[in-house]
């Protein structure tokens, strides 16, 4: 698959088969992630791979409860009533029963560490698409994983900050493309020309 095919073909997949993903394929995704650029080449990321389904269920339940207790009542965040029903549903699994979760964490708090981890996450998701796998960044899990209980569950050092919980698996169905808005572009100077210095 060519790069542009992966960029245009990547989808947020929320339906997976029960087929596990081989550890070597998961490692290949991590190897792609660490090729991402990082500020001053600090490479401030770590990876936790979870394939234990009972643990993923526990994390799902804890994350839903945490969201309901903390984010949902925050009216400043806007109308989140559509999420209240799903998060309160015992049958809703935030990881969509995917066979694996890879959590990318920042190993240090710094001005660019979160951005660096997000760049690694995009590499990972594009690599998953290229490998015929589905992926989805699960924002519902992020807040709880950053709590002391969440970090203990992942056996993370206290200084680490979970940034990108990404599920990976074999897609049961691949969503259709969603329309993209036209980009808001401001051209400064004539495209394709070089500016001249004032005399």
N, C-alpha and C positions, 0 to 999 in steps of 0.2 A: 504494500500500500504506500502510495506517495504521501508526503507530509500534508499537502493541501487536502487530500482525500480524507485523512484522519481529522484534520481541523474541521472540515465541513461535515464529516460523518459522525463525529462524537456526539453522543446523546447522554442525558441523565437517565440511566436504566433503573427501573424500579420493579422489575419482574425477572426472576432468575430460576434456572433449573436447580435441582439438588446436586448436580455434579460438582465435586470439589475441584478447586484449582490447584494444580501441582505446585509444591513449594518452589521448584525451579522457575516456574512461570511467574510466581509472585516475586521472587528474587529479581527476575529480569525487569519487572516493573520498577522495583526500587533502584536497580542499576540505572534505569532511564531517568528516574526522579533526581538522582544525585548529579546528573549532567546539567541541571539547571544553573543559571548564573546566581551568584550571591554577592552581596556587598562585601568588598575587600576580600573576596574568596574565603569568607569565614565558614561557609557551609554549615550553618547553625541548625542542623536538623537531625532528628532521630526517628526511627520507625518501629512501630509495634504492630505485629501481625497476629490477629486473633481469628482462629477458625473453629474454636470450641462453641458449638451452638447454644449450649446451656449458659455459657458466660455472655454471649451476645444477647440472649434473652434478658439476662439480669441487667445488662447495661442499658438495653432498650427500656425496660421498666423503670429503672432509676432515672434515666434521662427524661422520660415523659413526666414523671412526678416532679422532677426539678423544674422543668419548663412550666408546668402548671403552677408551681409554688412561687416562681420568681419572675418569669418573663411575661406570662399572660396577664397578670394584674397590672402591668405597667402600661397605663393608658397613653403615655408619651410615645410608645412604640406603634401606636395606631390600632386599627381594628384587627385583632387577632382571633376573633370569635370563630373563624373557620377552622383554626387549629385546635381550639378548646375541645371540640367534639372528638377529633381524631386522637388527641393526646389522652383523653379520658377513656378511650375505648381499649379495654384489655386485650382485644384481638389485634390491635394495630401494632405491628412490629416496625420500628423506625428503620431497621436495616433490611426490611423486605425479604428476610430469610436468605440473604445472600450468603454464600459459603465462606466468605472471608472479609474481614475489615482490616484496613491498614490505616493506622493513626500516625500522621506526620506531626511531630512536636518540635517546637523551637527549643534548642538546648540552652538558650540564654535569652534574656530580655534585652533587646537592643532596638535602636531606631528602625532597623530594616529586617529584623529576624522574621517577623510575621510575613512580610512580603516575600522574603526568600523562600519560606516554606510553601507559600501559595504558588510560587513559580515551580517548585518541585512537584507540587500536586498536579499542576496542569501538564507537566511532562508525563507524570504517571498516568493520567487519564487518557492522554493522546496515545501513549504506548499500549494501554489496554485496548483501545479501539483498534490499533494496528494489529494486535494479536487476536482479534475476534472476540474479545471479552467486553463485558459491560462494566460501567463504573458509575458512581454517584457520590458527590460530596454530601454528607449527612449533617447539616447544620444543627439539627435537633440534638445531636449528641455532644456538641462541642462544649457547651456550658458545664454540663455535669462532669465530663471528663477532666475539666480544669479544676474541679473541687478537690480537696484533700482525699475524699473517698474515691473519686475517679482516678486520681493519680496512683493511689495505692492499688487499685484494681489492675492498672496497667504496669505496676511496679516501676513507675517513673520517679526519677529524682525530683526533689521538691522544686528545683529551679526550672524544670522543664515545663513548657506550656503547650498543651495540645492545640493544634491549629486546624488540621484538616483530617477529619474522619472520613475515609473513602472506602465504600464497599466495592467489592470486585467479584465477578462471577460470570458464568455463561448465561447470556441473555435468553430468557424465555420468549420475549418479544422486544423488538427494538422500536422505540417511539418514532413517530414521524417527525420530520423537521418542523420547527416552529418558526414563524416569520421573524425576521430580524429588522429592527428599525434602521432607517438610513443613518449612517454615522453623522454626527455633528462635527464638521471639519471647519477649521479656520486656517486658511492658507496665509502665511506671512511671507510676502515676497512672491515672485513669480515661480511656480513649480518648475524644477529643472534648470534653474539659473542660479548663479552664485552672486551673492551680494557684493557690493564694492565698498571699500572703506571711504569715509568722507575725506576729502583732500584738505 
